[in-house]
Every structure is written in C-alpha cells, then in structure tokens.
C-alpha cells in the first residue's frame, strides 16, 4: 500500500515475472478519490480530485492558506452581540471586549451593515430599532419605532432592513435610506415571529 501526501493508492496485486536473466516486479494500483475516501476533511471548503492526488480551493472572498485552509479576505474578525443591557464587540484574536452602546433596556436582535459600518439592534423594552457606527461612541439613532421585534436582518446588497414585528405578527421591510417608510412583506401564516435571516444573493428570507 502507498500513502503519500501527493496521492493515495491501494495495492491490488503483486506479481513476479521471471526470465533467464531478469526479473520484474509489477504493481497494479487502483486510484481512489482522495476528496471523498481518504482526505474528506483536509480542505476547509472545496476539494478537487485528480490523478495522483488532490487540490483544495476556496470560495470568492477567501485566500487559500498552506494549500488547505481558507481564510477570509479583509480585516480581522469581530463578534458583535447584545447582552440585554449593552451592545458589544469581541475580538477573538486579541481576546478583548468593547462596549459599542451601553445603557440599553432589553437589547436582543442585532445585525451589521458591512458597507456603512453601522450596527443595528432592537430594544424590545422600548419597542425601537437603533443604529450607530461601530467606531463612533455617542447617542444611537432611532430608525424604527413602535415595533415589538426580536429579529432583524440587513440586506447589505440591496440596502434594505427586514424585521419581525410580534405586535402585528408580520414581517416588514424598509430601505436603509429611510427606514420610517416600510412595507409589510408577510402578514399571515404566523402567530408570533421571533427571528429571521436572509440570503440576498438568492433572494430568500428565512
């Protein structure tokens, strides 16, 4: 059996052919799909099998590191979250936490507009949705009022905000340029919408 980084084969048969002066050792190999049978976890995103080995590839927006690992292109990652009383960010590389907006009453839902670097969140105690720049401290802007929502999401491509309004049992949408003018997207088949997300590249709200 042969097991090497460049490829993996299984020995099927070993035969000796003898002649008066020479002998030959013949190996018969069967090729395996390394991506499926041997190295199913070696590539972090995609794997291409070919004769004698395999190669890894990454989706758009990622760089291939050490031929196996896909790393996102851009700045270092940050984790944004709300703990009811504050909106915060956490740097997993530096292991540091920073408060973006303190003194919240019941901050729950949260999303981020990567284009404008704006953090959006809802405070269910105030029935409002707020936003502020991630790098600027100060009083956050109220963008939506009179809504009991536990779920919001930002469409960073088509520049919309979606939210689940439990008080009216509807899913609503508005432009980020003027969130005060909204449209009801879904108004039936729900009893108490709690959360939602979307994939704007394929046009689905989940």
Buried (B, 14 or more C-beta within 10 A) or exposed (E): EEEEEEBBBEEEEEEEEEEEEEEEEEEEEEEBBBBEEBBEEBBBEBBEBEEEBBBBEBEEEBEBEEEBBBEEEEEEEBEBBBEEEBBBBBEEEEEEEEEBBEEBEBBBBBBBBEEEEBBBBBBBEBBBBBBBBBEEEEEBEBBBEEBBBBBBBBBBEEBBBBBBBBEBBBBBBBBBEEBEEBEEBBEEEBEEBEBBEBEBEEEEBE
